[in-house]
Amino acid sequence: MPNLEPGINQSLKRIGTILFGLSLLAVSQFLSASDLGVPVFRDVTEEAGIRFQHVNGAAEKKDYIFEAKGGGIGFFDYDNDGWLDIYLVQGSSLEEIKEKKSGLSDILYRNLGNGRFEDVTAKAGIKPGFWGMGVAFADIDNDGYVDIYRTNLGPDILYRNRGDGSFEDITAASGIRIDGWSTSAAFGDYDKDGFVDLYVARYLDYGPGKLPPKTPDCTYLGVSVLCGPRGLAGAGDYLFRNKRDRTFFGLAQDTSQLRDTNLTTILSQSIVFWLQEIMNLTIFRTPHSHICL
C-alpha cells in the first residue's frame, strides 16, 4: 500500500469502518436475533400465571414521596424443590390506611417447574400487611428453609418458614421492632458465628401517620410537587445481631438526622459504616440504598 499522508490514512480507515458497519446492518435485516447470537426475551407473564397489580398511592396524583416509590420483588426457593419461587411486595394508599382496609396483600407464587406459577399466598400464611417497600431472604435459624423479612412504610415483618409450605409471623417474638419507613434490608453474618444478622436501611422520618406540612419545599417554580426529601429529617438505620434462637438484638442504630434543606447535600451525603476490619464486611450506606460486600 503506498505511503499516504496521515490525514488521508485516517480518512480511509473511517470510511472502511463505516462501510463495514453498513454491511453488517444490511446483513442483519435478513437474520433474526437468534441467528446473530443475541438473547431474545418474550413476555410470558400471562401464560406463566402471574397476575399482580401493584398499588402505590392514588393513581391520579402523588402528593408525597412515598407514593412514588415502587414495591420490591424477590426470587427464592421457599419449598426447597430446586425451583425459584417469586415474592411480590404490595403497597397501599392513604385511603386504604385511613379507612383501615386490609384487602391488599403481598403475593407468593410457587414455581411449578413447567414454566408456570401457582398463587400460594393464603396457603402459605402470608397476610395483608402494611405499605410494603422491599423484601430480603435468609435462613435465620439454620433449619434449611429460607425465611422472609419485609420492609414497610410502617412496622416491618419477619416471617419464619415452617418447612411445610407455610410461614408464621414471628416479628414480635424476634425482638425486631421497627416502625416508620424502612426501604430495604440485607442479611449477612458480620460476627462469623454461623448465623445471619440483619441490617435494615431506612429513609425519611415520616409516613402516612406523620405527614409533613405543606411548605415551599412542596413546590417547584410555583407548581405543586411531591413533598420530600428536601426539608425532611432522615431516619436512622438498624443493625440486629442474631442471637441464634430466632431472636435478634439491636446492636446499633445510626441516628444521624439529614436536616439540611439543601437537596444536593441530602442526596450526596453518605455514611460508610465499618464493622470490624477482621470481619471483612463493609456496609456502604447512602440515603437511598446500601451495598454489603
Disulfide bonds with the S-S distance in Angstrom:
Cys218-Cys227 2.05
